[in-house]
Amino acid sequence: GAVVSQHPSRVICKSGTSVKIECRSLDFQATTMFWYRQFPKQSLMLMATSNEGSKATYEQGVEKDKFLINHASLTLSTLTVTSAHPEDSSFYICSARDGQTLGHEQYFGPGTRLTVT
Amino acid sequence: EDKVVQSPLSLVVHEGDTVTLNCSYEVTNFRSLLWYKQEKKAPTFLFMLTSSGIEKKSGRLSSILDKKELFSILNITATQTGDSAVYLCAVSMDSNYQLIWGAGTKLIIKP
């Protein structure tokens, strides 16, 4: 149980284009999903928290107009990197929390490696 | 300021050794402490600890929480090369579901 999928696993795009990353909870209802960014040899950096049906809460320093998050259903959240630049190249990971439990554990997707050329 | 500190930052041992990883925390409204293992991709969930003194165990891995001294340890016995990974500790609070992350311990098991 508690499986989270993420798609695509790897994407290369040109500077100025937009990229959408999907995060799905496969066997539970994810009332809360999180988007992280991770640079090589560094820990996870939380970008935003999204609750199903409401606007995402962004961490300080994260541009909400650049990183668009939509959590339209209990099993799907999407992150769209708009007008991508090479400095947006990173490993993006989503996680989800099971809304049916009281626990705070997050289950992670396998991550998306974004390279902007 | 809420923080989670892990030690050591890196550790190299030989296969078969036992290792102990440490995680200390200072947070307001503590709810639970979580351990994750991260290999090449995203973290995988190991344990969630909420109460002091109750050991959680899964195979060769075990963990315990001390809420008085504000720390947790993760033990791995009879280590194998497949245990090589970064082990992340995170703490959650009552106020929301976000996790405060430690920097991780990079564990390398030599054959």
gemmi code that builds the backbone of each chain (N, CA, C; Angstrom):
import gemmi

chains = {
    "A": [
        ("GLY", (0.811, -1.207, 0.000), (0.000, 0.000, 0.000), (0.845, 1.258, 0.000)),
        ("ALA", (0.187, 2.432, -0.047), (0.818, 3.741, 0.000), (1.821, 3.937, -1.125)),
        ("VAL", (1.342, 3.761, -2.346), (2.202, 3.920, -3.516), (1.889, 5.244, -4.201)),
        ("VAL", (2.962, 5.956, -4.520), (2.838, 7.235, -5.218), (3.619, 7.134, -6.525)),
        ("SER", (2.981, 7.498, -7.605), (3.675, 7.487, -8.893), (3.925, 8.920, -9.334)),
        ("GLN", (4.935, 9.085, -10.165), (5.275, 10.405, -10.661), (5.677, 10.250, -12.122)),
        ("HIS", (5.222, 11.199, -12.920), (5.480, 11.095, -14.360), (5.694, 12.478, -14.959)),
        ("PRO", (6.696, 12.678, -15.808), (7.650, 11.658, -16.256), (8.775, 11.474, -15.242)),
        ("SER", (9.573, 10.466, -15.429), (10.704, 10.253, -14.524), (11.892, 11.123, -14.938)),
        ("ARG", (11.908, 11.458, -16.207), (13.015, 12.260, -16.713), (12.501, 13.089, -17.880)),
        ("VAL", (12.860, 14.362, -17.913), (12.424, 15.214, -19.022), (13.504, 16.232, -19.335)),
        ("ILE", (13.698, 16.425, -20.630), (14.619, 17.457, -21.118), (13.794, 18.440, -21.934)),
        ("CYS", (13.916, 19.716, -21.632), (13.153, 20.704, -22.389), (14.040, 21.894, -22.718)),
        ("LYS", (13.555, 22.674, -23.658), (14.314, 23.863, -24.061), (13.932, 25.046, -23.194)),
        ("SER", (14.865, 25.947, -23.038), (14.644, 27.156, -22.261), (13.440, 27.910, -22.809)),
        ("GLY", (12.567, 28.373, -21.924), (11.398, 29.128, -22.336), (10.130, 28.313, -22.463)),
        ("THR", (10.258, 26.999, -22.484), (9.079, 26.150, -22.596), (8.571, 25.786, -21.199)),
        ("SER", (7.382, 25.166, -21.165), (6.784, 24.753, -19.896), (6.772, 23.234, -19.800)),
        ("VAL", (6.867, 22.751, -18.581), (6.882, 21.311, -18.336), (5.897, 20.988, -17.225)),
        ("LYS", (5.100, 19.952, -17.448), (4.145, 19.532, -16.423), (4.568, 18.200, -15.844)),
        ("ILE", (4.564, 18.116, -14.524), (4.898, 16.877, -13.820), (3.664, 16.428, -13.049)),
        ("GLU", (3.325, 15.144, -13.187), (2.148, 14.608, -12.513), (2.541, 13.736, -11.323)),
        ("CYS", (1.761, 13.838, -10.282), (1.966, 13.032, -9.083), (0.636, 12.386, -8.708)),
        ("ARG", (0.630, 11.059, -8.626), (-0.608, 10.342, -8.329), (-0.453, 9.412, -7.137)),
        ("SER", (-1.431, 9.418, -6.262), (-1.485, 8.399, -5.212), (-2.322, 7.252, -5.764)),
        ("LEU", (-1.752, 6.051, -5.759), (-2.387, 4.941, -6.482), (-3.373, 4.141, -5.631)),
        ("ASP", (-3.156, 4.109, -4.328), (-4.014, 3.238, -3.518), (-4.501, 3.920, -2.243)),
        ("PHE", (-4.479, 5.240, -2.231), (-5.031, 5.965, -1.086), (-5.433, 7.368, -1.531)),
        ("GLN", (-6.214, 8.006, -0.691), (-6.661, 9.358, -1.000), (-5.708, 10.361, -0.365)),
        ("ALA", (-5.103, 11.161, -1.193), (-4.088, 12.099, -0.724), (-4.710, 13.482, -0.562)),
        ("THR", (-5.157, 13.774, 0.638), (-5.740, 15.094, 0.865), (-4.674, 16.179, 0.834)),
        ("THR", (-3.463, 15.816, 1.173), (-2.360, 16.772, 1.158), (-1.205, 16.197, 0.350)),
        ("MET", (-0.687, 17.002, -0.544), (0.488, 16.611, -1.319), (1.554, 17.693, -1.195)),
        ("PHE", (2.771, 17.288, -1.323), (3.894, 18.192, -1.158), (4.799, 18.098, -2.383)),
        ("TRP", (5.377, 19.224, -2.742), (6.359, 19.237, -3.831), (7.695, 19.704, -3.278)),
        ("TYR", (8.711, 18.905, -3.575), (10.060, 19.191, -3.121), (10.985, 19.348, -4.322)),
        ("ARG", (12.085, 19.988, -4.022), (13.159, 20.100, -4.995), (14.429, 19.638, -4.284)),
        ("GLN", (15.279, 18.929, -4.995), (16.506, 18.462, -4.372), (17.675, 18.668, -5.319)),
        ("PHE", (18.690, 19.382, -4.820), (19.917, 19.569, -5.572), (20.891, 18.468, -5.172)),
        ("PRO", (21.869, 18.188, -6.045), (22.808, 17.091, -5.761), (23.451, 17.227, -4.381)),
        ("LYS", (23.451, 16.142, -3.659), (24.102, 16.026, -2.352), (23.500, 16.966, -1.312)),
        ("GLN", (22.279, 17.397, -1.536), (21.599, 18.230, -0.546), (20.301, 17.571, -0.102)),
        ("SER", (19.781, 18.052, 0.991), (18.538, 17.481, 1.493), (17.350, 18.045, 0.718)),
        ("LEU", (16.182, 17.584, 1.057), (14.965, 17.998, 0.368), (14.607, 19.436, 0.721)),
        ("MET", (14.175, 20.177, -0.261), (13.727, 21.543, -0.027), (12.240, 21.622, -0.387)),
        ("LEU", (11.416, 21.893, 0.589), (9.978, 21.976, 0.343), (9.666, 23.208, -0.491)),
        ("MET", (8.935, 22.996, -1.577), (8.538, 24.114, -2.423), (7.132, 24.595, -2.060)),
        ("ALA", (6.224, 23.642, -1.920), (4.829, 24.026, -1.686), (4.047, 22.850, -1.127)),
        ("THR", (2.963, 23.203, -0.458), (2.024, 22.230, 0.091), (0.684, 22.454, -0.583)),
        ("SER", (0.074, 21.386, -1.051), (-1.231, 21.567, -1.681), (-2.269, 20.668, -1.034)),
        ("ASN", (-3.420, 21.242, -0.783), (-4.558, 20.498, -0.262), (-5.595, 20.393, -1.363)),
        ("GLU", (-6.188, 19.236, -1.463), (-7.154, 18.984, -2.526), (-8.260, 20.039, -2.538)),
        ("GLY", (-8.454, 20.629, -3.697), (-9.526, 21.591, -3.874), (-9.223, 23.010, -3.440)),
        ("SER", (-8.020, 23.266, -2.957), (-7.688, 24.636, -2.557), (-6.337, 25.032, -3.134)),
        ("LYS", (-6.029, 26.317, -2.986), (-4.777, 26.827, -3.549), (-3.583, 26.311, -2.760)),
        ("ALA", (-2.482, 26.134, -3.467), (-1.263, 25.659, -2.808), (-0.650, 26.761, -1.949)),
        ("THR", (0.041, 26.325, -0.922), (0.799, 27.238, -0.052), (2.262, 27.108, -0.408)),
        ("TYR", (2.855, 28.209, -0.850), (4.232, 28.177, -1.307), (5.184, 28.605, -0.190)),
        ("GLU", (6.354, 28.006, -0.186), (7.391, 28.395, 0.770), (8.031, 29.707, 0.310)),
        ("GLN", (8.620, 30.361, 1.269), (9.263, 31.641, 0.985), (10.332, 31.460, -0.079)),
        ("GLY", (10.313, 32.350, -1.045), (11.317, 32.301, -2.099), (10.913, 31.486, -3.305)),
        ("VAL", (9.795, 30.792, -3.245), (9.326, 29.998, -4.382), (8.268, 30.804, -5.133)),
        ("GLU", (8.504, 31.037, -6.413), (7.594, 31.868, -7.204), (6.359, 31.071, -7.606)),
        ("LYS", (5.220, 31.489, -7.126), (3.989, 30.737, -7.411), (3.567, 30.858, -8.866)),
        ("ASP", (3.957, 31.949, -9.543), (3.586, 32.098, -10.957), (4.498, 31.287, -11.865)),
        ("LYS", (5.628, 30.866, -11.335), (6.554, 30.075, -12.119), (6.309, 28.578, -11.900)),
        ("PHE", (5.994, 28.240, -10.691), (5.745, 26.835, -10.342), (4.255, 26.699, -9.998)),
        ("LEU", (3.488, 26.354, -11.018), (2.033, 26.274, -10.858), (1.640, 24.898, -10.338)),
        ("ILE", (0.907, 24.884, -9.260), (0.486, 23.620, -8.658), (-1.026, 23.530, -8.666)),
        ("ASN", (-1.500, 22.367, -9.109), (-2.928, 22.100, -9.138), (-3.191, 20.769, -8.463)),
        ("HIS", (-4.108, 20.754, -7.524), (-4.452, 19.524, -6.786), (-5.955, 19.340, -6.908)),
        ("ALA", (-6.363, 18.957, -8.108), (-7.788, 18.973, -8.451), (-8.557, 17.771, -7.929)),
        ("SER", (-7.853, 16.690, -7.599), (-8.568, 15.515, -7.105), (-7.787, 14.905, -5.946)),
        ("LEU", (-8.387, 13.932, -5.289), (-7.752, 13.312, -4.131), (-6.605, 12.386, -4.507)),
        ("THR", (-6.386, 12.181, -5.801), (-5.312, 11.285, -6.199), (-4.321, 11.925, -7.165)),
        ("LEU", (-4.515, 13.177, -7.511), (-3.649, 13.775, -8.526), (-3.278, 15.209, -8.185)),
        ("SER", (-1.971, 15.483, -8.243), (-1.485, 16.855, -8.154), (-0.504, 17.047, -9.297)),
        ("THR", (-0.487, 18.253, -9.862), (0.453, 18.528, -10.938), (1.275, 19.762, -10.610)),
        ("LEU", (2.525, 19.722, -11.063), (3.434, 20.864, -10.940), (3.840, 21.249, -12.355)),
        ("THR", (3.576, 22.494, -12.718), (3.984, 22.976, -14.033), (5.073, 24.017, -13.852)),
        ("VAL", (6.219, 23.749, -14.434), (7.321, 24.711, -14.426), (7.161, 25.549, -15.691)),
        ("THR", (6.835, 26.812, -15.515), (6.562, 27.664, -16.675), (7.822, 28.425, -17.074)),
        ("SER", (7.953, 28.689, -18.370), (9.076, 29.434, -18.910), (10.384, 28.960, -18.256)),
        ("ALA", (10.657, 27.699, -18.457), (11.792, 27.069, -17.762), (13.126, 27.687, -18.176)),
        ("HIS", (14.008, 27.789, -17.207), (15.370, 28.255, -17.435), (16.347, 27.175, -16.976)),
        ("PRO", (17.583, 27.221, -17.457), (18.557, 26.199, -17.030), (18.694, 26.080, -15.512)),
        ("GLU", (18.534, 27.173, -14.786), (18.660, 27.089, -13.327), (17.498, 26.346, -12.660)),
        ("ASP", (16.448, 26.053, -13.450), (15.343, 25.241, -12.927), (15.659, 23.754, -13.003)),
        ("SER", (16.756, 23.406, -13.653), (17.162, 22.006, -13.746), (17.399, 21.471, -12.343)),
        ("SER", (16.739, 20.379, -12.030), (16.815, 19.833, -10.681), (16.055, 18.518, -10.632)),
        ("PHE", (16.041, 17.923, -9.450), (15.269, 16.709, -9.184), (14.027, 17.141, -8.403)),
        ("TYR", (12.869, 16.935, -8.979), (11.609, 17.336, -8.345), (10.904, 16.084, -7.830)),
        ("ILE", (10.518, 16.136, -6.561), (9.887, 14.972, -5.935), (8.574, 15.400, -5.294)),
        ("CYS", (7.554, 14.584, -5.502), (6.292, 14.845, -4.817), (6.114, 13.819, -3.700)),
        ("SER", (5.330, 14.186, -2.733), (4.953, 13.229, -1.700), (3.485, 13.448, -1.368)),
        ("ALA", (2.902, 12.449, -0.731), (1.483, 12.534, -0.425), (1.222, 11.983, 0.969)),
        ("ARG", (0.227, 12.539, 1.599), (-0.177, 12.084, 2.915), (-1.558, 11.460, 2.802)),
        ("ASP", (-1.723, 10.299, 3.424), (-3.011, 9.603, 3.392), (-4.005, 10.306, 4.297)),
        ("GLY", (-5.046, 10.860, 3.702), (-6.036, 11.606, 4.464), (-6.908, 10.759, 5.377)),
        ("GLN", (-6.854, 9.434, 5.200), (-7.683, 8.545, 6.026), (-7.022, 8.214, 7.366)),
        ("THR", (-5.764, 8.570, 7.517), (-5.054, 8.238, 8.754), (-4.720, 9.508, 9.530)),
        ("LEU", (-4.333, 9.317, 10.778), (-3.934, 10.451, 11.611), (-2.434, 10.703, 11.524)),
        ("GLY", (-1.710, 9.763, 10.902), (-0.266, 9.882, 10.862), (0.218, 10.982, 9.946)),
        ("HIS", (1.426, 11.442, 10.204), (2.019, 12.517, 9.402), (3.017, 12.004, 8.382)),
        ("GLU", (3.107, 10.681, 8.229), (4.108, 10.187, 7.285), (3.722, 10.559, 5.861)),
        ("GLN", (4.748, 10.862, 5.093), (4.568, 11.191, 3.691), (5.162, 10.066, 2.861)),
        ("TYR", (4.486, 9.761, 1.767), (4.959, 8.728, 0.860), (5.380, 9.410, -0.432)),
        ("PHE", (6.573, 9.065, -0.874), (7.174, 9.797, -1.972), (7.006, 9.109, -3.313)),
        ("GLY", (6.859, 9.935, -4.349), (6.966, 9.434, -5.706), (8.435, 9.227, -6.033)),
        ("PRO", (8.717, 8.606, -7.182), (10.101, 8.299, -7.547), (10.900, 9.497, -8.034)),
        ("GLY", (10.244, 10.643, -8.212), (10.979, 11.834, -8.617), (11.035, 12.037, -10.119)),
        ("THR", (11.264, 13.289, -10.500), (11.407, 13.671, -11.913), (12.682, 14.474, -12.072)),
        ("ARG", (13.541, 14.000, -12.934), (14.790, 14.722, -13.212), (14.522, 15.662, -14.381)),
        ("LEU", (14.546, 16.963, -14.125), (14.305, 17.972, -15.166), (15.631, 18.588, -15.592)),
        ("THR", (15.860, 18.583, -16.885), (17.031, 19.249, -17.457), (16.547, 20.272, -18.468)),
        ("VAL", (16.922, 21.522, -18.257), (16.528, 22.597, -19.167), (17.768, 23.025, -19.961)),
        ("THR", (17.663, 22.944, -21.264), (18.838, 23.252, -22.098), (18.741, 24.644, -22.733)),
    ],
    "B": [
        ("GLU", (14.020, 28.728, 16.461), (13.847, 28.196, 15.107), (13.803, 26.671, 15.163)),
        ("ASP", (12.840, 26.088, 14.488), (12.727, 24.626, 14.451), (13.886, 24.025, 13.676)),
        ("LYS", (14.493, 22.982, 14.224), (15.584, 22.352, 13.493), (15.726, 20.887, 13.852)),
        ("VAL", (16.289, 20.163, 12.890), (16.582, 18.742, 13.040), (18.038, 18.545, 12.644)),
        ("VAL", (18.801, 17.913, 13.523), (20.234, 17.737, 13.289), (20.569, 16.262, 13.300)),
        ("GLN", (21.213, 15.807, 12.248), (21.600, 14.400, 12.157), (23.110, 14.261, 12.290)),
        ("SER", (23.514, 13.165, 12.895), (24.947, 12.883, 12.979), (25.175, 11.376, 12.945)),
        ("PRO", (26.320, 10.939, 12.431), (27.282, 11.767, 11.695), (26.725, 12.145, 10.322)),
        ("LEU", (27.389, 13.023, 9.630), (26.947, 13.382, 8.279), (27.282, 12.281, 7.296)),
        ("SER", (28.367, 11.565, 7.575), (28.698, 10.427, 6.724), (29.394, 9.371, 7.568)),
        ("LEU", (29.297, 8.144, 7.088), (29.813, 7.017, 7.860), (30.170, 5.901, 6.900)),
        ("VAL", (31.371, 5.360, 7.076), (31.818, 4.242, 6.241), (32.144, 3.079, 7.159)),
        ("VAL", (31.506, 1.946, 6.926), (31.744, 0.750, 7.742), (31.869, -0.451, 6.817)),
        ("HIS", (32.257, -1.580, 7.402), (32.354, -2.811, 6.627), (31.102, -3.648, 6.797)),
        ("GLU", (30.853, -4.418, 5.796), (29.703, -5.324, 5.819), (29.750, -6.172, 7.089)),
        ("GLY", (28.570, -6.295, 7.705), (28.497, -7.072, 8.945), (28.541, -6.232, 10.198)),
        ("ASP", (29.050, -5.010, 10.072), (29.108, -4.127, 11.245), (27.702, -3.669, 11.632)),
        ("THR", (27.593, -3.166, 12.849), (26.357, -2.532, 13.321), (26.572, -1.025, 13.359)),
        ("VAL", (25.587, -0.287, 12.896), (25.716, 1.178, 12.911), (24.556, 1.804, 13.670)),
        ("THR", (24.847, 2.974, 14.239), (23.823, 3.752, 14.928), (23.833, 5.160, 14.365)),
        ("LEU", (22.701, 5.587, 13.858), (22.563, 6.932, 13.318), (21.733, 7.764, 14.293)),
        ("ASN", (22.126, 9.017, 14.432), (21.495, 9.878, 15.423), (20.691, 11.013, 14.802)),
        ("CYS", (19.644, 11.381, 15.492), (18.814, 12.499, 15.054), (18.328, 13.248, 16.283)),
        ("SER", (18.689, 14.516, 16.406), (18.188, 15.329, 17.514), (17.324, 16.448, 16.947)),
        ("TYR", (16.421, 16.951, 17.748), (15.501, 17.945, 17.223), (15.133, 18.991, 18.271)),
        ("GLU", (14.785, 20.151, 17.742), (14.217, 21.217, 18.567), (13.068, 21.794, 17.767)),
        ("VAL", (11.866, 21.440, 18.116), (10.702, 21.950, 17.398), (9.607, 22.278, 18.400)),
        ("THR", (8.740, 23.180, 17.996), (7.568, 23.484, 18.818), (6.455, 22.507, 18.451)),
        ("ASN", (5.678, 22.122, 19.426), (4.511, 21.249, 19.178), (4.860, 19.975, 18.414)),
        ("PHE", (5.840, 19.251, 18.930), (6.272, 17.993, 18.309), (5.098, 17.030, 18.174)),
        ("ARG", (5.041, 16.367, 17.003), (4.005, 15.356, 16.790), (4.630, 13.982, 16.597)),
        ("SER", (5.573, 13.878, 15.654), (6.187, 12.578, 15.383), (7.540, 12.764, 14.698)),
        ("LEU", (8.346, 11.708, 14.762), (9.651, 11.704, 14.100), (9.654, 10.563, 13.090)),
        ("LEU", (10.182, 10.843, 11.923), (10.146, 9.866, 10.845), (11.549, 9.615, 10.304)),
        ("TRP", (11.796, 8.378, 9.927), (13.047, 7.998, 9.275), (12.740, 7.538, 7.848)),
        ("TYR", (13.598, 7.985, 6.933), (13.485, 7.594, 5.532), (14.854, 7.137, 5.040)),
        ("LYS", (14.825, 6.291, 4.018), (16.054, 5.850, 3.342), (16.002, 6.370, 1.911)),
        ("GLN", (17.068, 7.029, 1.487), (17.101, 7.524, 0.116), (18.313, 6.957, -0.609)),
        ("GLU", (18.026, 6.178, -1.638), (19.096, 5.682, -2.492), (19.197, 6.619, -3.689)),
        ("LYS", (19.122, 6.104, -4.898), (19.322, 7.010, -6.026), (18.104, 7.861, -6.342)),
        ("LYS", (16.962, 7.410, -5.930), (15.743, 8.169, -6.269), (15.149, 8.798, -5.014)),
        ("ALA", (13.856, 8.745, -4.902), (13.174, 9.457, -3.819), (13.206, 8.645, -2.520)),
        ("PRO", (12.979, 9.307, -1.395), (13.028, 8.609, -0.099), (11.940, 7.557, 0.047)),
        ("THR", (12.292, 6.485, 0.724), (11.310, 5.470, 1.084), (11.123, 5.491, 2.590)),
        ("PHE", (9.899, 5.355, 3.013), (9.523, 5.458, 4.415), (10.004, 4.244, 5.196)),
        ("LEU", (10.617, 4.497, 6.358), (11.063, 3.403, 7.222), (10.199, 3.318, 8.477)),
        ("PHE", (10.254, 4.358, 9.296), (9.552, 4.328, 10.570), (8.924, 5.680, 10.895)),
        ("MET", (7.854, 5.619, 11.667), (7.322, 6.816, 12.299), (7.239, 6.545, 13.793)),
        ("LEU", (7.788, 7.463, 14.590), (7.824, 7.303, 16.039), (7.069, 8.446, 16.684)),
        ("THR", (6.193, 8.094, 17.587), (5.394, 9.117, 18.255), (5.593, 9.085, 19.765)),
        ("SER", (5.820, 7.905, 20.305), (5.926, 7.749, 21.753), (7.348, 7.397, 22.152)),
        ("SER", (7.735, 7.874, 23.331), (9.073, 7.579, 23.855), (9.200, 6.115, 24.243)),
        ("GLY", (10.385, 5.579, 24.039), (10.736, 4.295, 24.620), (10.179, 3.073, 23.922)),
        ("ILE", (9.388, 3.265, 22.890), (8.816, 2.107, 22.187), (9.627, 1.879, 20.921)),
        ("GLU", (10.314, 0.726, 20.878), (11.162, 0.451, 19.736), (10.335, -0.037, 18.560)),
        ("LYS", (10.649, 0.518, 17.408), (10.044, 0.026, 16.176), (11.117, -0.786, 15.452)),
        ("LYS", (10.690, -1.918, 14.887), (11.664, -2.830, 14.307), (11.156, -3.350, 12.970)),
        ("SER", (12.102, -3.429, 12.028), (11.781, -4.025, 10.734), (13.027, -4.738, 10.236)),
        ("GLY", (13.050, -6.037, 10.405), (14.224, -6.806, 9.999), (15.440, -6.401, 10.802)),
        ("ARG", (16.490, -5.954, 10.102), (17.729, -5.573, 10.783), (17.721, -4.105, 11.224)),
        ("LEU", (16.658, -3.404, 10.913), (16.566, -1.996, 11.286), (15.665, -1.821, 12.496)),
        ("SER", (16.075, -0.937, 13.374), (15.235, -0.610, 14.521), (15.450, 0.851, 14.878)),
        ("SER", (14.457, 1.418, 15.549), (14.552, 2.825, 15.907), (13.794, 3.065, 17.194)),
        ("ILE", (14.251, 4.066, 17.944), (13.610, 4.413, 19.196), (13.662, 5.919, 19.377)),
        ("LEU", (12.699, 6.435, 20.109), (12.570, 7.879, 20.319), (12.666, 8.206, 21.805)),
        ("ASP", (13.365, 9.272, 22.114), (13.438, 9.781, 23.494), (12.919, 11.216, 23.470)),
        ("LYS", (11.681, 11.409, 23.906), (11.066, 12.733, 23.843), (11.530, 13.651, 24.964)),
        ("LYS", (12.150, 13.073, 25.972), (12.680, 13.912, 27.058), (13.989, 14.558, 26.613)),
        ("GLU", (14.842, 13.749, 26.001), (16.133, 14.253, 25.546), (16.085, 14.743, 24.107)),
        ("LEU", (14.952, 14.607, 23.457), (14.715, 15.127, 22.107), (15.653, 14.514, 21.069)),
        ("PHE", (15.684, 13.193, 21.034), (16.481, 12.562, 19.986), (15.926, 11.189, 19.665)),
        ("SER", (16.406, 10.691, 18.527), (16.066, 9.339, 18.093), (17.321, 8.694, 17.518)),
        ("ILE", (17.378, 7.375, 17.587), (18.468, 6.647, 16.936), (17.872, 5.620, 15.972)),
        ("LEU", (18.626, 5.383, 14.928), (18.284, 4.330, 13.973), (19.443, 3.345, 13.982)),
        ("ASN", (19.149, 2.112, 14.324), (20.175, 1.062, 14.360), (20.026, 0.132, 13.161)),
        ("ILE", (21.152, -0.223, 12.601), (21.159, -1.246, 11.542), (22.179, -2.296, 11.954)),
        ("THR", (21.734, -3.511, 12.125), (22.643, -4.591, 12.512), (23.021, -5.411, 11.281)),
        ("ALA", (24.153, -6.089, 11.378), (24.634, -6.973, 10.305), (24.486, -6.294, 8.937)),
        ("THR", (25.089, -5.137, 8.821), (24.904, -4.328, 7.618), (25.303, -5.070, 6.345)),
        ("GLN", (24.605, -4.698, 5.260), (24.874, -5.266, 3.951), (25.128, -4.117, 2.978)),
        ("THR", (25.745, -4.426, 1.851), (26.053, -3.351, 0.892), (24.776, -2.644, 0.419)),
        ("GLY", (23.676, -3.367, 0.415), (22.402, -2.769, 0.019), (21.864, -1.744, 1.008)),
        ("ASP", (22.475, -1.663, 2.182), (22.064, -0.650, 3.158), (22.706, 0.703, 2.858)),
        ("SER", (23.637, 0.724, 1.930), (24.275, 1.994, 1.563), (23.227, 2.950, 1.010)),
        ("ALA", (23.144, 4.122, 1.614), (22.110, 5.093, 1.241), (22.302, 6.336, 2.094)),
        ("VAL", (21.474, 7.331, 1.825), (21.369, 8.469, 2.735), (20.140, 8.232, 3.597)),
        ("TYR", (20.322, 8.330, 4.903), (19.211, 8.132, 5.830), (18.772, 9.508, 6.337)),
        ("LEU", (17.513, 9.786, 6.102), (16.954, 11.091, 6.445), (16.041, 10.985, 7.653)),
        ("CYS", (16.170, 11.954, 8.516), (15.299, 12.065, 9.680), (14.433, 13.309, 9.490)),
        ("ALA", (13.167, 13.230, 9.848), (12.276, 14.379, 9.712), (11.332, 14.411, 10.913)),
        ("VAL", (10.896, 15.604, 11.256), (9.989, 15.772, 12.389), (8.733, 16.497, 11.933)),
        ("SER", (7.599, 16.041, 12.406), (6.350, 16.736, 12.100), (5.815, 17.387, 13.369)),
        ("MET", (4.986, 18.406, 13.159), (4.437, 19.153, 14.280), (2.925, 19.112, 14.237)),
        ("ASP", (2.325, 19.458, 15.327), (0.871, 19.431, 15.404), (0.220, 20.474, 14.515)),
        ("SER", (0.955, 21.554, 14.246), (0.346, 22.709, 13.576), (0.007, 22.449, 12.114)),
        ("ASN", (0.799, 21.618, 11.468), (0.511, 21.302, 10.066), (1.173, 19.979, 9.716)),
        ("TYR", (1.053, 19.597, 8.470), (1.590, 18.301, 8.066), (2.976, 18.386, 7.434)),
        ("GLN", (3.573, 19.562, 7.446), (4.900, 19.685, 6.862), (5.930, 18.980, 7.729)),
        ("LEU", (7.011, 18.565, 7.095), (8.102, 17.913, 7.805), (9.322, 18.822, 7.839)),
        ("ILE", (9.986, 18.846, 8.975), (11.265, 19.538, 9.105), (12.348, 18.477, 8.903)),
        ("TRP", (13.204, 18.674, 7.930), (14.152, 17.638, 7.527), (15.542, 17.884, 8.085)),
        ("GLY", (16.206, 16.806, 8.466), (17.622, 16.866, 8.753), (18.406, 16.796, 7.445)),
        ("ALA", (19.700, 17.004, 7.550), (20.550, 17.012, 6.353), (20.864, 15.611, 5.855)),
        ("GLY", (20.610, 14.616, 6.694), (20.861, 13.241, 6.276), (22.209, 12.719, 6.727)),
        ("THR", (22.290, 11.398, 6.845), (23.556, 10.703, 7.092), (23.822, 9.813, 5.890)),
        ("LYS", (24.972, 10.029, 5.264), (25.337, 9.183, 4.123), (26.089, 7.969, 4.648)),
        ("LEU", (25.496, 6.814, 4.472), (26.069, 5.570, 4.972), (26.630, 4.765, 3.804)),
        ("ILE", (27.884, 4.392, 3.921), (28.532, 3.559, 2.899), (28.975, 2.269, 3.554)),
        ("ILE", (28.527, 1.154, 2.995), (28.895, -0.164, 3.510), (29.888, -0.787, 2.530)),
        ("LYS", (31.091, -1.040, 3.002), (32.118, -1.642, 2.152), (32.060, -3.156, 2.255)),
        ("PRO", (32.197, -3.845, 1.114), (32.138, -5.322, 1.164), (33.357, -5.893, 1.870)),
    ],
}
model = gemmi.Model(1)
for chain_id, residues in chains.items():
    chain = gemmi.Chain(chain_id)
    for i, (resn, *xyz) in enumerate(residues, 1):
        res = gemmi.Residue()
        res.name, res.seqid = resn, gemmi.SeqId(i, " ")
        for name, pos in zip(("N", "CA", "C"), xyz):
            atom = gemmi.Atom()
            atom.name, atom.element = name, gemmi.Element(name[0])
            atom.pos, atom.b_iso = gemmi.Position(*pos), 0.0
            res.add_atom(atom)
        chain.add_residue(res)
    model.add_chain(chain)
structure = gemmi.Structure()
structure.add_model(model)
structure.setup_entities()
